[in-house]
Amino acid sequence: MKTARELSKELDEIKAALQERQLSPAELERVAVSVERLRLLVPTAEKNHDITELKGLGKEFWRAIDVEKYLQEERDSWR
C-alpha cells in the first residue's frame, strides 16, 4: 500500500490532469483506486474528541454497586 505522501503526490498529478481534461481511461481508473485508498486513511484524520464526551459513560454499571464496599475490597486486595 502506498504512503500518504505518495498518494498525495499522485492525487496532485491527477488533479493537474483533470484541470487540463486529458485523462485516459487508465488514469480515470487510477483516480478511483486512489480515492478508495484515501478513504482508508480518512479515519486517522477524524476530529479529536473531547474528554467530556465520556461523562456519564458506564453510570448504569455503578448503580448496582455499593461504592464504599467496592473501594474497601479493592484496598484490601492490595495487601
C-alpha positions as CSV (number, residue, x, y, z in Angstrom):
1,M,0.0,0.0,0.0
2,K,1.3,3.5,-0.8
3,T,2.2,6.0,1.8
4,A,0.1,9.1,2.4
5,R,2.9,11.2,0.8
6,E,2.8,9.0,-2.4
7,L,-1.0,9.2,-2.5
8,S,-0.9,12.9,-2.1
9,K,1.6,13.3,-5.0
10,E,-0.4,11.0,-7.2
11,L,-3.6,13.0,-6.4
12,D,-1.8,16.2,-7.3
13,E,-0.8,14.8,-10.6
14,I,-4.3,13.6,-11.2
15,K,-5.7,17.0,-10.2
16,A,-3.4,18.7,-12.7
17,A,-4.5,16.3,-15.4
18,L,-8.2,16.8,-14.6
19,Q,-7.7,20.6,-14.9
20,E,-6.3,20.0,-18.4
21,R,-9.0,17.4,-19.1
22,Q,-6.5,15.0,-20.5
23,L,-7.4,11.8,-18.6
24,S,-7.2,8.5,-20.3
25,P,-9.3,5.5,-19.1
26,A,-6.3,4.2,-17.2
27,E,-5.9,7.5,-15.4
28,L,-9.6,7.5,-14.5
29,E,-9.2,4.1,-13.0
30,R,-6.2,5.4,-11.1
31,V,-8.4,8.2,-9.7
32,A,-11.0,5.7,-8.5
33,V,-8.3,3.5,-6.9
34,S,-6.6,6.5,-5.2
35,V,-9.9,7.8,-3.8
36,E,-10.6,4.4,-2.4
37,R,-7.2,4.2,-0.8
38,L,-7.6,7.7,0.7
39,R,-10.9,6.5,2.3
40,L,-8.8,4.1,4.3
41,L,-6.7,7.0,5.5
42,V,-9.6,9.2,6.5
43,P,-10.3,7.7,9.9
44,T,-6.9,8.9,11.1
45,A,-7.9,12.4,10.1
46,E,-11.1,12.5,12.1
47,K,-11.9,15.2,14.6
48,N,-10.3,14.7,18.0
49,H,-12.8,14.0,20.8
50,D,-13.2,15.9,24.0
51,I,-12.8,14.1,27.3
52,T,-16.1,15.5,28.4
53,E,-17.9,13.3,25.9
54,L,-17.2,10.4,28.3
55,K,-19.2,12.0,31.1
56,G,-21.8,9.5,32.4
57,L,-20.4,6.6,30.4
58,G,-20.9,3.4,32.4
59,K,-23.0,5.0,35.1
60,E,-25.6,2.2,34.9
61,F,-22.8,-0.2,35.9
62,W,-22.2,1.6,39.2
63,R,-25.9,1.9,40.1
64,A,-25.9,-1.7,41.2
65,I,-22.6,-1.5,43.2
66,D,-22.0,-0.2,46.7
67,V,-19.1,2.1,46.0
68,E,-17.8,2.1,49.6
69,K,-17.8,-1.7,49.7
70,Y,-16.1,-1.9,46.3
71,L,-13.4,0.5,47.3
72,Q,-12.7,-1.4,50.5
73,E,-12.5,-4.7,48.6
74,E,-10.0,-3.1,46.2
75,R,-7.9,-1.7,49.0
76,D,-7.9,-5.0,50.8
77,S,-6.6,-6.7,47.7
78,W,-3.5,-4.5,47.7
79,R,-2.3,-6.1,50.9
